[in-house]
Amino acid sequence: MIITQYTTFSANGLALREETLIPVSVEKEEARHTEVGVINLYPEIKYQEIEGFGGAMTESSAYLLSTLSPETRREILDRYFGADGLNYRFIRTSIDSCDFGLGQYQAVEDPIADPDFLTFTIDRDRKYIIPMIKEAMAVAARPLSVLLSPWSPPKQWKEPQAVSLNDAAAYGGETARSDGEPSRIMGTLKKEYYGPWGRYMAKYVKAYLDEGIPVTMVTMQNESIAATPWDSCVWTAEDQKVFLRDHLYPAFEAEGLTDKVGIFIWDHNKERVYEWSKTMIDEVTDKMVAGIAFHWYSGDHFEAVGLTRDAFPGKTLMLSECCRGMKTMPEDPWLRDAMGVTTQPHADYLDAVTYAHDMIGNLNNGMHRWIDWNLCLNPEGVPRTIERGCNAPVIIDDGDYRETMICEYIEHFSAFLLPGARRIGLSRCNDKVEATAAVNEDGTIALVLLNKGNDDLPYAVRMNGFIFRIIVPAQTISTVTIEQ
């Protein structure tokens, strides 16, 4: 039996990985009588399959990658999709424009003037997004799977909305306002255009498939209750259910997509993922819903993920987006005073910890798939259609790039919990360390441990009659592998 601990330390904002071989005790008496400071692993108790991890090839990310030399771009894509890197297998991108892009656009400029979509084109996507997805496919260690998500229907089909009705706190405290004209920003889809919008979405998916892009998933609407100052559209669950049942699913059937592409509902924050799913899924729509997607911007709500798992055990649960706002140092008083952040590297470390905390909580409550937001951005966290930017695992700057600590923290999951792994039973003696564990298809067990505190933490790990002892250093993440 070989037991190895891989630990990532933060040194001035840089991620330093250390590998340690751990001696194993097979003394039954020691394992039987050790009671204090124990983490128990139960590989015979298996939960959901962990299908894999990924990130979003937004127009912003694809454009920035296109500015690099082929060699540098290959390094980044290898880091994300290669077997020796993050081992990603999922990519998300948008149907028409989203907020992380070079501007707003739609595949049919005016669908009222062109109701048959004769002018439909994805040439905008062919400029940056599709070529970069294809380059990722060429270097990926395993076949990729692509998710398409709409931020807004074509603006001509929408009813304008005067003032944002969503909780602005979830979106940086911004309140969106409309000038009263149809726009990709805010508003709702007029019901007379439910049918055309379903056909439009099916046509978009088919266009990507015709390009050789392996689309296997769509979400119905990014952030269905967010009226934001970027591409957005507000739905109720009841209206979206009608759209799914009477328009979107029939449009997918007509194009022969229902056996190829799964439809995911919600695609918004976890706090009401159960409520939305309960409203939308019934005996008629059940077969139409492949899975349920969620974001993290309203807080942990891990229990909501668990409730959704219990209520809808046949559905794939997927975190489809997460990111942290870009932090400007050291002048930003909110960061300095409210968060105690002192440097940009310190901010990168806190972002990485937030990622790990959320991944552990979601996995422990039934998540199958995980997709990050932008694969890469520039040092200001843009390009974006609004000024405020976000952080990313890779920052591209003047022909070169750097990895933030987010990248290293994600790797502790994606490089060790391989597609096909099953989460296993686990118990902890205290909550000072956060933990999740899984067994891979080859029998290797991976235990991920997050220590956000300021003290090194000693534990005895016990499994199947043997025991080994580890130290989880302060402010680190570790993955312990057990090869039997």
C-alpha positions in Angstrom: 0.0 0.0 0.0 1.4 3.4 -1.0 0.0 6.5 0.7 1.1 10.0 -0.6 0.2 13.4 0.6 0.3 16.3 -1.9 0.1 19.7 -0.1 0.0 23.2 -1.6 1.4 26.0 0.4 1.1 29.7 -0.2 4.4 31.5 -0.4 4.0 35.2 -1.3 1.0 34.2 -3.3 2.7 31.5 -5.2 1.5 27.9 -5.0 4.2 25.5 -3.9 3.4 21.8 -4.1 5.1 19.3 -1.7 4.9 15.5 -1.9 5.2 13.3 1.2 5.1 9.5 1.5 3.3 8.4 4.6 4.1 5.3 6.6 1.2 2.9 7.2 0.4 1.0 10.4 -1.5 -2.2 9.9 -1.6 -3.0 13.6 -5.2 -3.9 14.2 -4.9 -3.0 17.9 -3.8 0.6 17.1 -6.5 1.0 14.5 -9.1 -0.4 16.9 -8.2 1.7 19.9 -7.3 5.1 18.3 -10.3 7.3 19.2 -9.1 10.9 19.2 -8.3 13.1 16.2 -9.7 10.6 13.7 -10.9 10.9 10.1 -12.7 7.7 9.0 -12.9 6.5 5.4 -15.5 4.0 4.3 -14.7 3.0 0.7 -17.5 0.4 0.7 -20.1 3.2 1.0 -20.4 4.8 -2.4 -22.4 7.8 -3.4 -22.6 9.8 -6.7 -20.3 9.4 -9.7 -17.9 12.3 -10.1 -18.1 12.9 -13.9 -15.4 15.6 -14.2 -14.5 19.3 -14.1 -14.2 22.1 -16.6 -14.2 25.8 -17.4 -15.8 28.4 -19.7 -14.5 29.3 -23.1 -16.1 32.8 -23.2 -15.4 35.1 -26.1 -13.2 37.0 -23.6 -11.1 33.9 -22.8 -11.0 32.8 -26.5 -9.9 36.3 -27.6 -7.1 36.5 -25.1 -5.9 33.1 -26.0 -5.8 34.1 -29.6 -3.4 37.0 -28.8 -0.7 34.5 -27.6 1.9 32.7 -29.6 0.9 29.1 -30.5 3.4 27.7 -28.1 2.2 29.8 -25.1 -1.4 29.0 -26.0 -0.6 25.3 -26.1 1.0 25.5 -22.6 -2.2 27.0 -21.2 -4.5 24.5 -22.9 -2.2 21.6 -21.9 -2.4 22.9 -18.3 -6.2 22.8 -18.4 -7.0 19.8 -20.5 -3.9 17.6 -20.4 -3.6 14.5 -18.3 -0.7 16.1 -16.4 -2.7 19.2 -15.7 -6.2 20.0 -14.5 -7.6 17.1 -16.6 -10.6 19.2 -17.6 -13.3 17.5 -19.7 -16.1 20.1 -19.8 -16.3 23.5 -21.6 -19.1 26.0 -21.3 -19.8 28.8 -23.8 -22.8 31.0 -24.6 -25.6 31.0 -27.1 -25.1 34.5 -28.6 -23.3 37.1 -26.4 -22.8 37.1 -22.7 -21.2 39.7 -20.4 -17.7 38.3 -20.9 -17.1 39.2 -24.5 -16.1 42.0 -26.8 -19.6 43.3 -27.3 -23.2 42.2 -27.7 -24.3 40.1 -30.7 -26.9 37.6 -31.8 -27.0 35.0 -34.6 -30.0 36.7 -36.3 -29.7 40.4 -36.3 -33.5 41.0 -36.5 -35.6 37.8 -36.1 -38.9 39.7 -36.5 -37.8 40.9 -40.0 -36.4 37.4 -40.6 -38.8 34.9 -38.9 -37.4 32.0 -40.9 -33.8 32.7 -39.7 -32.5 32.9 -43.2 -29.7 35.2 -42.0 -28.8 33.0 -39.1 -25.0 32.7 -38.7 -22.5 31.7 -36.0 -19.6 33.6 -37.8 -19.0 35.6 -34.7 -18.3 32.4 -32.8 -16.1 31.1 -35.6 -13.7 34.0 -35.1 -12.5 33.1 -31.6 -14.6 30.7 -29.6 -14.9 27.7 -32.0 -11.2 27.7 -33.0 -10.1 27.8 -29.3 -12.5 24.9 -28.4 -11.1 22.9 -31.3 -7.5 23.6 -30.0 -8.6 22.4 -26.6 -10.1 19.3 -28.1 -6.8 18.6 -29.9 -4.7 18.5 -26.7 -7.3 17.1 -24.3 -6.5 13.9 -22.5 -10.1 12.7 -22.8 -13.1 13.5 -25.1 -14.5 16.9 -24.2 -18.2 17.7 -23.6 -19.6 21.2 -24.3 -22.4 23.1 -22.6 -24.2 25.9 -24.4 -26.1 28.5 -22.3 -28.1 31.6 -23.4 -27.9 34.9 -21.5 -30.7 36.5 -23.5 -33.0 35.8 -26.4 -32.8 38.2 -29.4 -33.6 41.7 -28.1 -36.5 42.3 -30.5 -38.5 39.5 -28.9 -38.3 40.9 -25.4 -40.5 43.1 -23.2 -38.4 45.9 -21.6 -38.1 46.1 -17.8 -37.7 49.5 -16.2 -35.8 48.6 -13.0 -34.0 45.5 -11.8 -36.1 43.5 -9.4 -33.3 41.1 -8.3 -31.2 41.3 -5.2 -28.4 43.5 -6.4 -26.1 42.4 -3.5 -25.5 39.1 -5.4 -24.1 41.1 -8.4 -21.8 43.5 -6.7 -24.5 45.9 -5.5 -25.4 47.1 -9.0 -29.0 48.1 -9.9 -29.7 47.7 -13.6 -32.0 50.2 -15.4 -33.5 50.0 -18.8 -34.1 52.9 -21.2 -37.5 51.4 -22.2 -36.3 50.0 -25.5 -36.0 46.3 -26.3 -32.5 45.2 -25.2 -30.4 42.2 -24.5 -30.1 43.7 -21.0 -32.9 42.8 -18.6 -36.5 42.3 -19.7 -38.5 39.2 -20.4 -39.3 37.1 -23.4 -42.7 37.8 -24.9 -44.8 34.6 -24.9 -45.6 34.8 -28.6 -41.9 34.2 -29.2 -41.5 31.1 -27.1 -41.8 28.9 -30.1 -39.3 30.8 -32.3 -36.9 31.0 -29.3 -37.1 27.2 -29.0 -36.3 26.7 -32.7 -33.5 29.3 -32.5 -31.8 27.5 -29.6 -32.1 24.1 -31.4 -30.6 25.7 -34.6 -27.7 27.1 -32.6 -26.9 23.7 -31.0 -27.2 22.0 -34.4 -24.8 24.6 -35.9 -22.2 23.9 -33.3 -22.6 20.1 -33.9 -22.2 20.7 -37.6 -18.9 22.5 -36.8 -17.7 19.3 -35.0 -18.1 20.8 -31.5 -19.3 18.0 -29.1 -22.3 19.8 -27.5 -23.9 17.4 -25.0 -25.7 19.9 -22.7 -27.7 23.1 -22.8 -29.1 25.2 -20.0 -32.4 27.0 -20.6 -31.3 30.4 -19.3 -28.3 31.8 -17.5 -29.5 33.2 -14.1 -33.2 33.1 -14.7 -34.1 35.7 -12.0 -31.2 38.2 -12.5 -32.0 41.5 -14.2 -28.4 42.5 -14.5 -26.6 45.4 -16.4 -25.4 42.9 -19.0 -27.1 40.3 -21.2 -30.0 38.8 -19.2 -33.6 37.7 -19.3 -36.0 37.2 -16.4 -38.2 34.1 -16.2 -40.6 32.6 -13.7 -40.4 28.9 -13.1 -43.9 28.5 -14.3 -43.2 30.3 -17.6 -40.0 28.4 -18.2 -41.8 25.1 -17.6 -44.3 26.0 -20.4 -41.4 27.0 -22.6 -39.6 23.6 -22.0 -42.7 21.5 -22.3 -44.4 23.1 -25.3 -41.6 24.6 -27.3 -37.9 23.8 -26.4 -38.2 20.1 -26.1 -40.4 19.7 -29.2 -37.9 21.8 -31.1 -35.1 19.6 -30.0 -37.2 16.5 -31.0 -37.8 18.0 -34.4 -34.0 18.4 -34.9 -33.2 14.9 -33.5 -31.3 16.4 -30.6 -33.0 14.8 -27.6 -30.8 11.7 -27.5 -27.6 13.8 -28.0 -28.1 16.9 -25.9 -29.4 17.0 -22.3 -31.4 20.0 -21.2 -30.5 21.4 -17.8 -32.8 23.7 -15.7 -32.2 26.6 -13.3 -28.5 27.6 -13.9 -28.7 30.1 -11.1 -27.8 30.4 -7.4 -28.1 27.5 -5.1 -30.5 29.2 -2.6 -33.6 28.2 -4.6 -32.4 25.3 -6.7 -34.7 22.9 -5.0 -37.8 25.2 -5.3 -37.2 25.8 -9.0 -36.7 22.1 -9.7 -39.8 21.2 -7.7 -41.9 23.6 -9.8 -40.5 22.6 -13.2 -40.3 18.8 -12.9 -43.5 16.8 -13.1 -44.6 13.5 -14.7 -44.6 15.2 -18.1 -41.4 17.2 -18.0 -39.4 14.7 -16.0 -38.1 13.0 -19.2 -37.2 16.4 -20.7 -34.9 17.4 -17.9 -31.4 15.8 -17.9 -30.0 17.7 -15.0 -30.0 20.7 -12.8 -27.4 23.5 -12.9 -26.5 26.0 -10.2 -24.1 28.8 -9.3 -22.6 29.9 -5.9 -23.1 33.7 -5.7 -25.7 33.7 -3.0 -23.7 31.7 -0.5 -23.0 28.0 0.4 -26.5 26.5 0.5 -25.0 23.1 0.3 -28.1 21.7 2.0 -30.2 22.9 -1.0 -28.0 20.8 -3.3 -28.6 17.9 -1.0 -32.3 18.4 -0.9 -32.3 18.5 -4.7 -30.3 15.3 -4.9 -32.8 13.6 -2.6 -35.9 14.8 -4.4 -34.6 14.2 -7.9 -32.1 11.2 -7.7 -32.1 10.6 -11.4 -30.9 14.1 -12.4 -27.3 15.2 -13.0 -26.3 18.0 -10.6 -23.8 20.4 -12.0 -22.2 23.6 -10.8 -22.1 25.5 -14.1 -20.4 28.8 -13.0 -18.4 30.3 -10.2 -15.9 33.2 -10.0 -14.7 35.9 -7.7 -14.6 39.6 -8.3 -11.3 41.1 -9.4 -9.6 42.8 -6.4 -7.7 46.0 -6.9 -4.8 46.4 -4.3 -4.1 48.1 -2.0 -6.4 51.0 -2.5 -9.7 49.1 -2.3 -11.1 50.0 1.1 -13.7 47.3 1.1 -11.1 44.6 0.7 -8.7 46.2 3.2 -11.2 46.9 5.9 -14.1 44.4 5.5 -12.1 41.4 4.3 -8.7 42.1 5.9 -7.0 41.6 2.5 -3.6 43.2 2.4 -2.1 42.3 -1.0 -3.3 40.9 -4.4 -1.5 37.6 -3.7 -3.4 37.4 -0.4 -6.6 38.0 -2.3 -5.7 35.2 -4.8 -5.2 32.8 -1.9 -8.6 33.7 -0.4 -10.2 33.2 -3.8 -8.6 29.7 -4.0 -9.8 28.8 -0.6 -13.4 29.9 -1.5 -13.2 27.6 -4.6 -12.1 24.6 -2.5 -14.7 25.2 0.2 -17.5 25.3 -2.3 -16.2 22.3 -4.3 -16.1 20.2 -1.1 -19.5 21.3 0.1 -21.1 20.6 -3.3 -19.4 17.2 -3.8 -20.5 16.1 -0.3 -24.1 16.9 -1.2 -24.3 15.1 -4.5 -22.7 17.2 -7.3 -21.7 15.2 -10.4 -20.1 17.9 -12.6 -18.3 21.2 -11.9 -17.6 24.0 -14.4 -15.6 27.1 -13.6 -16.3 30.5 -15.3 -13.7 32.1 -17.5 -10.6 30.0 -18.4 -8.5 33.1 -18.5 -8.8 36.9 -18.3 -6.4 39.9 -18.3 -5.0 41.6 -15.1 -8.1 43.8 -14.8 -10.5 40.8 -15.0 -11.8 41.7 -18.5 -12.7 42.0 -21.4 -16.3 42.4 -20.3 -19.3 44.4 -21.5 -19.3 46.3 -18.2 -16.3 47.8 -16.3 -16.1 45.5 -13.3 -14.0 42.4 -13.9 -13.5 39.0 -12.2 -10.6 36.8 -11.3 -9.6 33.7 -13.2 -7.3 30.7 -12.7 -5.1 32.0 -15.5 -4.3 35.7 -16.1 -3.0 36.7 -19.6 -0.9 39.8 -19.8 1.1 41.3 -22.7 1.8 38.0 -24.5 2.5 35.9 -21.4 0.5 34.5 -18.5 0.5 33.6 -14.9 -1.5 31.1 -12.9 -3.3 32.3 -9.8 -3.6 30.0 -6.8 -7.1 29.1 -7.9 -5.6 26.9 -10.6 -3.6 24.9 -8.1 -6.5 24.5 -5.7 -8.8 23.2 -8.5 -6.1 20.7 -9.4 -6.3 19.1 -6.0 -9.8 17.9 -7.1 -9.7 17.6 -10.9 -6.3 15.8 -11.1 -7.1 13.2 -8.4 -10.9 12.7 -8.5 -11.0 11.3 -12.0 -14.1 10.9 -14.3 -15.9 7.8 -13.1 -14.8 8.2 -9.5 -17.4 7.6 -6.8 -17.6 9.7 -3.6 -17.2 7.5 -0.5 -18.3 7.6 3.1 -16.3 9.8 5.5 -16.5 11.1 9.0 -14.4 13.8 10.9 -13.6 14.4 14.5 -14.0 18.1 14.1 -14.8 20.9 11.6 -11.4 22.4 11.6 -10.6 20.7 8.3 -13.0 20.4 5.4 -12.9 17.1 3.6 -14.2 14.9 0.8 -13.1 11.6 -0.6 -13.7 9.3 -3.6 -12.5 6.1 -5.1 -11.4 6.1 -8.7 -12.1 3.3 -11.2 -8.6 1.9 -10.7 -9.3 1.5 -6.9 -7.1 4.5 -5.9 -8.7 6.5 -3.1 -8.2 10.3 -3.0 -8.9 12.3 0.2 -9.0 16.1 -0.2 -8.4 18.2 2.9 -8.7 22.0 3.3 -7.3 23.8 6.3 -8.3 27.4 6.3 -7.0 28.0 9.9 -3.8 29.2 11.3 -2.7 26.0 13.0 -1.3 22.8 11.7 -3.8 20.0 12.3 -2.8 16.4 13.1 -5.1 13.5 12.2 -5.2 9.8 12.3 -6.8 8.5 9.1 -8.5 5.1 9.6 -9.8 2.7 6.9 -10.4 -1.0 6.7 -8.4 -1.9 9.8 -5.3 0.1 9.1 -4.3 3.6 10.2 -1.9 6.3 9.1 -1.1 9.7 10.6 -0.9 13.0 8.7 -0.4 16.7 9.4 -2.6 19.2 7.5 -0.5 22.4 7.6 -2.1 25.7 8.3 -3.6 27.6 5.3 -3.1 24.7 2.9 -5.0 22.2 0.8 -3.8 18.6 0.6 -4.8 15.6 -1.4 -3.9 12.2 0.1 -3.9 9.3 -2.3 -4.1 5.6 -1.2 -3.0 3.0 -3.7 -4.1 -0.4 -2.5 
